[in-house]
Amino acid sequence: MKKVLFLTGTRADFGKIKRLMHFVDRHEDMELHVLVTGMHMMKLYGATHLEVRRESFDNMYLVANQYSGEPMCSVLGNTISIVSRIADEVRPDLIVVHGDRLEALAGATVGALSNTLVCHIEGGELSGTVDELIRHSISKLAHIHMVANEEARQRLIQMGEDPSSVFVVGSPDLDVMGSDDLPDLQSVKRHYDIEFDDYAISLFHPVTTEEGQMLDHALSYFSALQESSRNYVVIYPNNDTGSRAILDALEMYQRYERFLIIPSVRFESFLTLLKNASFIIGNSSAGIREAPFYGIPSINVGTRQSRRFAGKSVTNCGYASREVLGAIKQVASVGSFEPSAWFGDGNSVKRFADAIDTDRFWHTPVQKSFVDIR
């Protein structure tokens, strides 16, 4: 029986990897363990650990790793200690981490230092911020990679990863996006008290390397949204350094009738809202990855996703109010686009299963070697 430990720290990564967890949970030769930490455990961001607990997995570990506003380097140290203790108790055969969050970096570090296989999902991508440094660091600590597309695979090979350990599976969240399991729009609107007929989605996260400018950026951004006179479902930022400045700016709009401000939205409900939105605006990867899959226009503001692949449905602009407002006017006049499958086709779980159900997968060497390109 192979023990597989998944780490989840945010509403976003859980939505992406939940189906992979269920595959492992149902597998007769595997035992699922889930460590729930990070933003999940913070009331300010919606206490989304409740969403994970609803899945009723047998082996869950809910552990807070930070207080609000704690420096990211301190949070990383806390999380490494937590993962180390859980891994020592569980003795997993495999640790699965996703993306570019500190929780994933902690999990990969513990795995590498304890001779435990680490599988990194969605490595090999660019973003242009400190997130990119974290993502590539995780990839160098991981032994096995499940990437979204061939471009990401080639990037990991360029970084010295063994080509035989890099699998193109697509982005796992697209499996959910293309399914018939999403809630209907009216039930989502009722649950979150959304009274708008037409709306756009706002997701504006901090850029850690621009901490000193985040308040000005946020004030400029929300001012442009207000001036556009459109309706917005505004979702809280993540908890990276600089998030407090965004929340302070957002506080000024608590009573603005065209903003519905929500700390967190369940992943499936978010997808339903996205699928029916006029557009999505901000600097979330959802505007780069998920929105194009539905053909929904997106506006990418500032530098946070500056090096990501951007399809025809993505409009880039700076932080200045006039630029944001101009982008809104441009996108509002365009309508929808042809759906894009750049990050996958909705069949990731099967490809993940095909890879993990092989002897070769489980016999991946824990001693890594840099593979030169010849």
C-alpha positions as CSV (number, residue, x, y, z in Angstrom):
1,M,0.0,0.0,0.0
2,K,1.6,3.3,-1.2
3,K,1.0,6.3,1.1
4,V,0.5,9.5,-0.8
5,L,0.6,12.9,1.0
6,F,-1.0,15.9,-0.7
7,L,-0.4,19.4,0.5
8,T,-3.0,22.2,0.0
9,G,-2.7,25.7,1.2
10,T,-5.3,27.7,-0.8
11,R,-8.8,27.6,-2.2
12,A,-7.2,27.7,-5.7
13,D,-4.8,24.8,-5.4
14,F,-7.3,22.6,-3.7
15,G,-9.8,23.1,-6.5
16,K,-7.1,22.2,-9.0
17,I,-5.9,19.0,-7.3
18,K,-9.1,17.7,-5.6
19,R,-9.9,15.2,-8.4
20,L,-6.3,13.8,-8.2
21,M,-6.9,13.3,-4.4
22,H,-10.1,11.4,-5.1
23,F,-8.3,9.2,-7.6
24,V,-5.7,8.3,-5.0
25,D,-8.4,7.9,-2.3
26,R,-10.3,5.3,-4.5
27,H,-7.2,3.4,-5.6
28,E,-7.0,0.0,-3.9
29,D,-3.2,0.1,-3.7
30,M,-2.9,3.7,-2.3
31,E,-3.7,5.4,0.9
32,L,-4.5,9.2,0.7
33,H,-3.2,11.7,3.3
34,V,-4.0,15.4,3.1
35,L,-2.2,18.2,4.9
36,V,-4.4,21.3,5.0
37,T,-2.7,24.6,6.0
38,G,-2.0,28.1,4.7
39,M,-4.9,30.4,3.8
40,H,-7.3,27.5,4.4
41,M,-6.8,28.0,8.1
42,M,-7.3,31.8,8.2
43,K,-10.8,33.2,9.0
44,L,-10.0,36.4,7.2
45,Y,-9.8,34.5,3.9
46,G,-12.9,32.5,4.4
47,A,-11.7,29.6,6.5
48,T,-11.7,27.4,3.4
49,H,-10.5,24.4,5.4
50,L,-14.2,23.7,5.7
51,E,-14.4,23.1,2.0
52,V,-11.6,20.5,2.2
53,R,-13.3,18.8,5.2
54,R,-16.5,18.4,3.2
55,E,-14.7,15.8,1.0
56,S,-14.6,13.5,4.1
57,F,-11.1,12.1,3.4
58,D,-10.1,9.6,6.1
59,N,-6.6,11.0,6.8
60,M,-6.6,14.8,7.1
61,Y,-4.3,17.0,9.1
62,L,-5.4,20.6,9.6
63,V,-2.6,22.8,10.9
64,A,-2.3,26.6,10.9
65,N,1.1,27.8,9.7
66,Q,0.9,31.5,10.2
67,Y,-0.7,34.6,11.7
68,S,-2.0,37.4,9.5
69,G,0.8,39.6,8.3
70,E,3.6,37.2,9.3
71,P,6.6,37.6,7.0
72,M,6.8,35.0,4.2
73,C,10.2,33.8,5.2
74,S,8.9,33.1,8.7
75,V,5.9,31.3,7.2
76,L,8.1,29.1,5.1
77,G,10.1,28.0,8.2
78,N,6.9,27.3,10.1
79,T,5.6,25.2,7.3
80,I,8.7,23.2,6.8
81,S,8.5,22.3,10.5
82,I,4.9,21.3,10.2
83,V,5.4,19.2,7.0
84,S,8.4,17.5,8.6
85,R,6.4,16.4,11.6
86,I,3.5,15.2,9.6
87,A,5.8,13.3,7.2
88,D,7.6,11.7,10.1
89,E,4.2,10.5,11.4
90,V,2.8,9.3,8.1
91,R,6.0,8.0,6.4
92,P,4.6,8.8,2.9
93,D,6.0,7.1,-0.3
94,L,5.1,10.2,-2.3
95,I,4.5,13.9,-1.5
96,V,2.4,15.8,-4.1
97,V,2.6,19.5,-4.3
98,H,1.2,22.1,-6.7
99,G,2.2,25.4,-8.2
100,D,4.3,28.1,-6.6
101,R,3.1,28.6,-3.0
102,L,5.2,28.5,0.1
103,E,3.4,25.4,1.3
104,A,4.5,23.6,-1.9
105,L,8.1,24.7,-1.4
106,A,8.0,23.4,2.2
107,G,6.6,20.1,1.0
108,A,9.2,19.7,-1.7
109,T,12.0,20.6,0.7
110,V,10.9,18.1,3.3
111,G,10.6,15.4,0.6
112,A,14.0,16.1,-0.9
113,L,15.7,16.0,2.6
114,S,14.0,12.9,3.7
115,N,14.5,10.8,0.6
116,T,10.8,10.8,-0.2
117,L,9.6,11.1,-3.8
118,V,8.1,14.5,-4.6
119,C,5.6,15.0,-7.5
120,H,5.3,18.7,-8.6
121,I,2.2,19.6,-10.5
122,E,2.3,22.6,-13.0
123,G,6.0,23.3,-12.9
124,G,7.9,24.8,-15.8
125,E,5.8,28.0,-16.1
126,L,6.7,31.7,-16.1
127,S,5.1,34.5,-14.1
128,G,7.6,37.3,-13.8
129,T,7.4,37.7,-10.0
130,V,8.8,36.0,-6.9
131,D,6.3,33.2,-7.6
132,E,8.4,32.2,-10.5
133,L,11.5,31.8,-8.3
134,I,9.5,29.6,-5.9
135,R,8.0,27.5,-8.7
136,H,11.4,26.7,-10.2
137,S,12.9,26.0,-6.8
138,I,10.1,23.5,-6.2
139,S,10.8,21.8,-9.5
140,K,14.5,21.4,-8.7
141,L,13.6,19.8,-5.4
142,A,10.9,17.5,-7.0
143,H,11.6,14.1,-8.6
144,I,8.6,13.8,-10.9
145,H,6.7,16.5,-12.8
146,M,3.2,16.8,-14.1
147,V,3.1,19.8,-16.4
148,A,0.3,21.6,-18.3
149,N,1.8,21.6,-21.8
150,E,4.9,20.8,-24.0
151,E,6.3,24.3,-23.5
152,A,6.5,23.7,-19.7
153,R,8.0,20.3,-20.3
154,Q,10.7,21.7,-22.5
155,R,11.5,24.4,-19.9
156,L,12.0,21.8,-17.2
157,I,14.3,19.8,-19.5
158,Q,16.2,23.1,-20.1
159,M,16.6,23.3,-16.3
160,G,18.3,19.9,-16.2
161,E,15.3,17.7,-15.3
162,D,15.2,14.1,-16.6
163,P,12.8,14.0,-19.6
164,S,11.6,10.6,-18.6
165,S,10.3,12.1,-15.3
166,V,8.3,15.0,-16.9
167,F,4.7,14.1,-17.9
168,V,2.4,16.4,-19.9
169,V,-1.0,15.9,-18.3
170,G,-2.6,19.4,-18.7
171,S,-3.9,21.6,-15.9
172,P,-6.0,19.5,-13.6
173,D,-8.6,22.2,-13.0
174,L,-9.7,22.0,-16.6
175,D,-11.1,18.5,-15.8
176,V,-13.5,20.3,-13.5
177,M,-14.2,23.1,-15.9
178,G,-15.3,20.8,-18.6
179,S,-17.4,18.6,-16.5
180,D,-21.2,18.6,-15.9
181,D,-20.7,18.8,-12.1
182,L,-20.7,22.6,-11.8
183,P,-23.5,24.3,-9.9
184,D,-26.0,26.3,-11.9
185,L,-25.6,30.1,-11.9
186,Q,-28.8,30.9,-10.0
187,S,-27.9,28.7,-7.1
188,V,-24.4,30.3,-6.9
189,K,-25.9,33.8,-7.0
190,R,-28.3,32.9,-4.2
191,H,-25.5,31.4,-2.1
192,Y,-23.3,34.5,-2.3
193,D,-26.1,37.1,-2.5
194,I,-25.2,38.2,-5.9
195,E,-28.0,40.4,-7.3
196,F,-26.3,41.6,-10.5
197,D,-27.6,40.4,-13.8
198,D,-24.4,41.4,-15.6
199,Y,-21.1,41.4,-13.8
200,A,-17.3,41.0,-14.2
201,I,-15.0,39.3,-11.7
202,S,-12.1,41.1,-10.0
203,L,-9.2,39.2,-8.5
204,F,-6.3,41.5,-7.6
205,H,-3.3,40.0,-5.7
206,P,-0.2,41.6,-4.2
207,V,3.1,41.6,-6.0
208,T,5.7,40.8,-3.3
209,T,8.5,42.7,-5.0
210,E,6.3,45.8,-5.2
211,E,5.2,45.8,-1.6
212,G,5.9,49.5,-1.1
213,Q,3.7,50.5,-4.1
214,M,0.8,48.1,-3.5
215,L,-1.5,50.6,-1.8
216,D,-1.1,53.1,-4.6
217,H,-1.6,50.3,-7.2
218,A,-4.7,49.1,-5.4
219,L,-6.2,52.6,-5.1
220,S,-5.7,53.2,-8.7
221,Y,-7.1,49.9,-9.7
222,F,-10.3,50.1,-7.7
223,S,-10.8,53.7,-8.7
224,A,-10.8,52.6,-12.4
225,L,-13.3,49.8,-11.6
226,Q,-15.6,52.3,-9.9
227,E,-15.3,54.8,-12.7
228,S,-16.3,52.1,-15.3
229,S,-19.8,52.0,-13.7
230,R,-19.9,48.2,-14.2
231,N,-20.8,45.5,-11.6
232,Y,-18.0,43.5,-10.1
233,V,-17.8,40.4,-7.9
234,V,-14.7,41.3,-6.0
235,I,-12.8,38.4,-4.4
236,Y,-10.2,38.9,-1.7
237,P,-6.5,38.7,-2.6
238,N,-4.2,35.9,-1.5
239,N,-2.2,36.4,1.7
240,D,1.2,37.2,0.2
241,T,3.2,40.2,1.4
242,G,1.3,43.3,0.4
243,S,-2.2,41.9,0.8
244,R,-3.0,44.1,3.7
245,A,-2.6,47.2,1.5
246,I,-5.1,45.8,-1.0
247,L,-7.6,45.0,1.8
248,D,-7.1,48.5,3.1
249,A,-7.9,50.0,-0.3
250,L,-10.9,47.7,-0.7
251,E,-12.2,48.8,2.7
252,M,-13.1,52.2,1.1
253,Y,-15.6,50.4,-1.2
254,Q,-17.4,48.2,1.3
255,R,-20.7,50.2,0.7
256,Y,-20.2,50.8,-3.0
257,E,-23.3,49.3,-4.6
258,R,-21.6,48.0,-7.7
259,F,-19.0,45.9,-5.8
260,L,-20.0,42.7,-4.1
261,I,-16.9,41.9,-2.0
262,I,-16.4,38.2,-1.0
263,P,-13.5,36.8,1.0
264,S,-13.5,33.4,-0.8
265,V,-15.6,31.5,-3.4
266,R,-15.7,27.7,-3.6
267,F,-13.8,26.6,-6.7
268,E,-16.7,25.1,-8.6
269,S,-18.9,28.1,-7.8
270,F,-16.1,30.4,-9.0
271,L,-16.0,28.5,-12.3
272,T,-19.7,29.0,-12.8
273,L,-19.3,32.7,-12.1
274,L,-16.4,32.9,-14.5
275,K,-18.2,31.0,-17.2
276,N,-21.0,33.6,-17.1
277,A,-19.0,36.7,-16.5
278,S,-18.6,39.6,-19.0
279,F,-14.9,39.4,-18.3
280,I,-12.3,38.9,-15.5
281,I,-9.9,41.6,-14.4
282,G,-6.9,41.8,-12.1
283,N,-3.7,39.9,-12.0
284,S,-4.8,36.3,-11.1
285,S,-3.6,33.4,-13.1
286,A,-7.3,32.6,-13.6
287,G,-7.4,35.3,-16.2
288,I,-4.5,33.6,-18.1
289,R,-5.5,29.9,-17.6
290,E,-9.1,29.4,-16.8
291,A,-10.8,32.3,-18.6
292,P,-9.4,31.4,-22.1
293,F,-10.6,27.8,-21.7
294,Y,-14.2,29.3,-21.6
295,G,-13.4,32.0,-24.2
296,I,-14.0,34.7,-21.5
297,P,-12.1,38.0,-22.0
298,S,-9.6,38.9,-19.3
299,I,-7.6,42.0,-18.4
300,N,-4.2,41.4,-16.8
301,V,-3.2,44.4,-14.8
302,G,0.4,45.2,-13.9
303,T,3.4,42.8,-13.7
304,R,2.2,39.8,-11.7
305,Q,1.5,37.6,-14.8
306,S,3.8,39.5,-17.2
307,R,5.7,36.5,-18.5
308,R,2.8,34.0,-18.7
309,F,1.5,32.8,-22.0
310,A,-1.3,35.2,-23.0
311,G,-3.8,34.2,-25.7
312,K,-5.9,36.5,-27.8
313,S,-8.5,36.8,-25.1
314,V,-6.0,38.4,-22.7
315,T,-5.6,42.2,-22.7
316,N,-2.6,43.6,-20.7
317,C,-2.4,47.0,-19.1
318,G,-0.5,49.0,-16.5
319,Y,-1.6,50.0,-13.0
320,A,-2.7,53.6,-13.9
321,S,-6.4,54.2,-13.7
322,R,-6.6,55.5,-17.2
323,E,-5.0,52.4,-18.6
324,V,-7.2,50.1,-16.6
325,L,-10.3,52.0,-17.7
326,G,-9.2,52.0,-21.3
327,A,-8.7,48.2,-21.1
328,I,-12.2,47.8,-19.6
329,K,-13.8,49.8,-22.4
330,Q,-11.8,47.8,-25.0
331,V,-12.8,44.4,-23.7
332,A,-16.4,45.3,-23.1
333,S,-16.8,46.1,-26.8
334,V,-15.3,42.8,-28.0
335,G,-17.5,40.0,-26.5
336,S,-16.3,36.4,-26.1
337,F,-13.5,34.5,-27.9
338,E,-12.9,31.0,-29.2
339,P,-12.0,28.7,-26.3
340,S,-8.3,27.9,-25.9
341,A,-6.8,24.5,-24.9
342,W,-3.3,25.8,-24.4
343,F,-3.2,24.5,-20.7
344,G,-5.0,21.2,-21.4
345,D,-8.1,19.5,-22.7
346,G,-9.8,18.4,-19.5
347,N,-8.3,14.9,-19.3
348,S,-5.6,15.4,-16.7
349,V,-6.8,12.9,-14.1
350,K,-6.5,10.0,-16.6
351,R,-3.0,11.1,-17.6
352,F,-2.0,11.4,-14.0
353,A,-3.4,7.9,-13.3
354,D,-1.6,6.4,-16.3
355,A,1.7,7.8,-15.0
356,I,1.3,6.9,-11.3
357,D,0.0,3.4,-12.1
358,T,3.4,2.2,-13.4
359,D,6.4,0.6,-11.7
360,R,8.7,3.1,-13.4
361,F,6.9,6.0,-11.5
362,W,7.5,4.4,-8.1
363,H,11.1,3.5,-9.0
364,T,12.1,7.0,-9.8
365,P,15.5,7.6,-8.2
366,V,15.4,9.9,-5.2
367,Q,19.0,10.9,-6.0
368,K,18.6,13.4,-8.8
369,S,21.2,14.3,-11.4
370,F,21.4,17.3,-13.7
371,V,20.7,16.1,-17.2
372,D,22.6,18.2,-19.8
373,I,21.0,19.0,-23.1
374,R,23.1,17.6,-25.9
